[in-house]
Amino acid sequence: MSVFMIAYRHILAVVDTRSPTQNALRKALILADKTDAKLTLLEVPPKHTLLSRLTHSSSSINPFVVHEKIIEQYRAQGIEIESKTRLNNSVSKAILEELEHEQYDLVILNYKHHHPLFHEFSFADEWRLLRESDVAVMLVGANEWGENGHILTAIETDDGSHQHNTFNQKLLDETEHIASLLSSDIHLVNCFLEQNISMAIKPPKVKHHRMNDQSRHWINLVDSARAHQIENSHLHLEEGLPDHIIPNMAEKYGANIVILGAGEHHGLFSQFKGHTSEHIIDQLNCDIFAIKPSSS
């Protein structure tokens, strides 16, 4: 086992009291079963006025009752499952409070897509969690984790520092781990932008510079993948911004999960408005696994 790989000992799954489809619960049970991790199910009912509570109670769904049979089936298989409730109007705040009281390795929750205008005027609960949590976060939808699926991991190779290389190694180790658990193959994508070149440079030199830049990125990508025995045909070097490239690649290769680094706010992934993870997420039609750098 790699020293960088996340050991799943305790998973926190957030259940949605307003949804009959508990994607986070369903996929958390799968991972807990495959890793022998303890699973804590967290319900976050809102703190409202008395009238609002009555309205919420009449329209909400008790996920522990609805899914009691399947939960009991997993318990019977030896999976330790605990249920908790935290009153809070913000799911992310409730999760962060829970993370302060218990040690978790992974948080799994349902994800709702947001209109692009939302980015301009508001701040999604999930994004706050991505920024403030030190724990890996998986945002999931209704898609199935079938065998022989595909996992797409985005890495940066511009930064050659030891800290960044270590983080890339963590991303790749965790990708290999998840791919093994879910019997999936791995695709890596690296996005790059052509560096600014002085107008004084003649066109042939500009072309030569571009080829050198592209070759450097390709060599770095191949070097990163070598230890994980990923075929060159599954390595993808694309020129452009991550918020355009990654969703297109995920769609092209039918990715079940896209794995992103979250928490490193420098390099190409931060050269445009906002944090890349947030802008990419709303364009993806698959699950997202956001991994954080190790605490120093």
N, C-alpha and C positions, 0 to 999 in steps of 0.2 A: 504494500500500500504506500502510495506517495505521501510524503510529509505535508504536501499542499492540499491533498484531497479532503473534502469535508466529510467527517465521520457522522453519519446520521444516527444520533442517539436519542434525540428528542425533537419532534416535529410539532409545530403549532399550525393548526388549520382553522381558518375563520369561516364560520357557517353563516349563511345569509338567511335571516328570518323572513325575508320577503320573497324568496325565490324557491320554487319547488325543485329546481335543478341544482343540486349541491355539487358543483364541479370540483371545488376545493376539497370537500369531504371525500368525494369518490377517489380523487387522485392521491390525496394524503394517505388513504387506506392502502392503496396500491404500493406506495413507497414504503410505508411502515411495514407492510407484509414482506417486501423484498429485502429490507435492511434490518428487520427486528428492532426498529426504533420505537420508543414510547411515543404515543400520539395524544396530544391535548387538543380538544375541540373547544373553540372559543366562540361564544355567542355574544354579540354586542348590541343589545337593545338600546334605543335612544332614551335620553333623559328629557322628558317633555312635561308639559302641563298635564293635569289630570285628564282633560278632554282629549288631548293628543294621545295620551297613553291608552285610553279606552278605544280610540280609533285605531291605533297601532295594533292593539291586542286583537281587535276583530278582524284585521286584514293580514296579520302576520301568520307565519307558519312555524310551528315548533319543529326544527330540523331533527332534534333528538328523538322525537316521537315518530316522525315520518320515516326516518331511516334507522329506527331502533333495531329492526331485524338484521339488516346488513351489518350494523355496528356489532351486534351480539355474535354474528357469525365470525367476524374477525377476532373478537375477544376469545371465542371458543378455540381459535387457532393459536392462541397464546400471545396475541398482541395486547399490550397494555394501553388502554384507552381511558382518558380522563376527560370530563366535561366541566367547563367553567363558564361563568357569565360575568361580564363587566359592563355596567351601565355607562354609556358615553355617547354623545352626539357625533363624535368623530371616531371612525373605525381605526384610523391610523394612531390616534392618541391612545386608544384602548390597547392596541397591540404594543405600542412602545411602553406603556405602563406594565403590561404583562412581561415584556422582555426584561424589564428592570427587576422583576421579582423571581423569575425563573430563567434557567439556562436553556436556550434553544439553539438548534443548528440550522433550522430552515423554517420560514414562514410561507404558508400557501394560502392564497385567497382568490376569490372570483374577481374577474376584471370586467369592467364596463367601459366600452369605448366612448371617447368624448369627441364632440365636434371640434374642428380646428379652431373655431372662434373661442372655445373654452380656454385655450392656451393663453389668449390675450387678456381675459377678464377674471379668470379664477384659477384655483390650484387644487388639483384632485388629491383625494386622500391617499391614493396609491403612490403618487409622486412624493408626497411628504415622507411616506414610509421608505421609499427608495433613497431619499437624501439623508434621513436621520437614523435609520436602522443600521446597526453594525452586522446584522445577520442577513444571510442570503434570503432573497424573496422570490417566490415563484407566483406569477400571475397567470391564472388558468381560465380556459373557456371550455366549450362543450366538445371540442375535438377529441377523438379517441387516441390512446397511446397503443396503437397496434404494433405487432412485431414487424421487423424489417422496415421500420420507419427511418426518418432522417432528422438529424440534429445539426443546426447551423450555428457556429460560434464565430463571433466577430472579435478579431484581435487587432491591436495596433502594433506596428513595428517601428514607428518613427523614433520613439524614445528608447534609447539604448541603456538607460540607467539600470543599476542592479535592482532597484525597487520595482521598476516597471517590468523588467524581465521576470522577476519573481511573481508578479501579479499575472502576467501572461501564462506562466507555468501553472499557476493555480487554476486559471480558466481552462487550460487544456487538460489538466488532471481531472477536474470536475466534469468536463465534457466526456472524457473517456469513461468515467465512473457511471454517469447517467446513461450513456450509450450502452454500456454493458448491462445495466439493470433493465433497460427497456428493449434490449436486442435491436438497437438501431445503429445505422452507420453515421459517420461524421463528415461534415463539410466545414471548411474554414474559409472565411472571407476577410480580406484586408483591403480597406479603402485608402486611397491616397489622392492627394491633390498635387498637380504640377506646381513646383515652386515658382515664385515670381522671378522673372528673368529680365534683366535690363534690356530696353529697346535697342541699345547700342550693339547687342550681340547679333551677329549675322544669322539668318534663318538656318543654314546648315548646322551651326553650332547649337542653336536652340533645339533642333531635332536630336542632335547627339546628346545634349544635356537631358532631354526628356527620356531618351532610351536608357541612359545611365541611371536616371532616377527610378524608372520602372524596373530595371534589372536589379537594383539594390533592394527594392521592396520585395521582389520575387524571391531573391536569395534569402532575405530575412524570414519570409513566410515559409519557405521550404525548410530552413534550419529549425524554425519553431515547431514544425510538424514532424520532423524526422524521428524524434524519440517516441512518438505515438503511432508510428507506422501508418500514417495517413497517406493514401495514394495521391500522386500529383493531380490526378483527374478530379480529386475532391478539394483541391486548393484553388481559390478564386481571388485573383487580384483585379480590382476594379477601380477605375479612376472616377472620383466623384465624392459627394458628401454622403456620410453614413445614413442619413435620414431618407435618402433616395435609394441608395444601393442595397441596404440590408433588407427592406421589405420586398424589393424586386427579386432578390436572390432567394428569400424565403418562399416566395410564391413559385418561382421557377423550379425549385427542387422539392417542393411540397414538404417543407420542414414541419415536424410536429412540435419542436421546441426551438426557440432562438435563445442562445446564451450570450449575455452581454456583461461587460464589466460596468459596475456602477460605483461612483465615489471618487474616481480619479478625474479631476476637472482640469485637464490640460491636454494639449495635443489636438489632433484633428477632431476628436469627438467633442470638443468644446469650442470650435471655431465659428459657431453661429449661435443665434439666440437660444437661450435656454440650455438645458441639459439634454444631450442627445438621446439618452434612454427614454425620456418622456415623449419626445417627438417621434421616435421610431415606434414606440409601443402602440400608439393609436393607429398606426398603419399596418400592423401585423394581424393576421387572421389565425395565429397559432399561439401556443403558450410561450411565455417569456420567463426566463430564469436569469435574474440579476444577481451577480456575485460581487461581494464587496472585498476590497483589499484587506489583508490581515491587519489586525490592530498592532500598532508598533509598541 
